[in-house]
Amino acid sequence: MKFGTKAIHAGVSPDPSTGAIMTPIFQTSTYVQKSPGDHYGYEYSRTHNPTRTALQQSIAALENGKHGICFSSGLGAIDSVVKLFNPGDEIISTNDLYGGTYRLFTKVFERYGIKFHFVSMADPEQLSTYVNEKTKMVWVETPTNPMMNIIDLEAMAAFTKKHGLLLAVDNTFASPYLQNPLDLGADIVMHSVTKYLGGHSDVVMGALVVNDDELASRLVFLQNACGATPGPQDCFLVLRGIKTLHLRMERHCQNGKTIAAYLKNHPKVEKVYWPGFEDHPNHLVAKRQMRDFGGMISFTLKGNSLDDAKKVMESFELFALAESLGGVESLCGHPATMTHASIPKAEREKVGLVDSLIRLSVGVEDAEDLKNDLANALSKI
Ligand SMILES: *Cc1c(COP(=O)(O)O)cnc(C)c1O
């Protein structure tokens, strides 16, 4: 099946007891057994729930993977990945990382004796110096947030295979529509389902997808043993969101392209970060590993004034100033004061994350209206 067909049909089948075409919300914590141990495959909803089963199968299919495992948030999913390891083990991670992941790694798991190396992944071979017998996994995000750098997943997978490491990819920014890391050699794909998969800014959820049966059973064990599982109503909402994932993504990409080009030609804009531009440093890698370039765009203002950036964001009427991304509505964020405020200014500026940098999650509204909103807001400075 092609992607759009999978988005609508994979993992779901009409309810056998009623014929309901949509998977019901199985709002139950427990299941009656005919005789001790003789049940219908469901015993307790932390362990299994039919609405969650359908969603896990759907997400696995979208990532061309065998096993989908859902969690109550993206960070809940990452938490279970790190719990595969033991004190003394080491993980190499991208340095341009989602702030919550960085916090989980450094403020929680370092206390339990797991060591993290945060490094630039422009060239996988540079990672060799961090690999020793304790190294277990490489953690990658691509495109990165908010600088929109692209990491070559095939090259990274060749590197991790050579060194016997697991490769885990946070695929949240791309969504399974744009990029399927398992096909490129990754071992674990992670999603903040909260973003594009859910797509309507009404659910917080996470997911992992893997092919290896043994790795899957260890992660399913952790899902049940640690208990960060999503409720059935949330699973239903995401199943509903997924049915239009391909349609939404097509429009996110189209609008992203229009808005990126508009900003690039705007006299008050200094720099636009979007992997679809031919002069983006990783454009060719993006073209090879992604179906299209998405609707996530960052840009900076000429003069690099924090006050100007604030004025622009306060002047938007459509772009809502809010954390998160990937919903149908357009959002804007200010990494220097919001998501990346905990990173020292000098460190931020080294990677280009300056005070005037604004991040857009371009939604699926009419592009003309979004352009007008940007024109109006930029006219205020
Ligand atoms: C939002 C996000 C997360 C965390 O997911 P939650 O669902 O908020 O827990 C992880 N990685 C990336 C790239 C994100 O955007």
The ligand as an ORCA input file, in Angstrom:
! r2SCAN-3c Opt
* xyz 0 1
  C       7.755     17.920     21.241
  C       8.974     17.151     20.947
  C       9.412     16.117     21.796
  C       8.720     15.776     23.098
  O       7.444     15.263     22.903
  P       6.231     15.466     23.944
  O       5.099     14.812     23.257
  O       6.067     16.946     24.136
  O       6.653     14.794     25.210
  C      10.542     15.412     21.427
  N      11.221     15.708     20.288
  C      10.834     16.700     19.459
  C      11.613     16.964     18.224
  C       9.699     17.452     19.767
  O       9.333     18.442     18.934
*
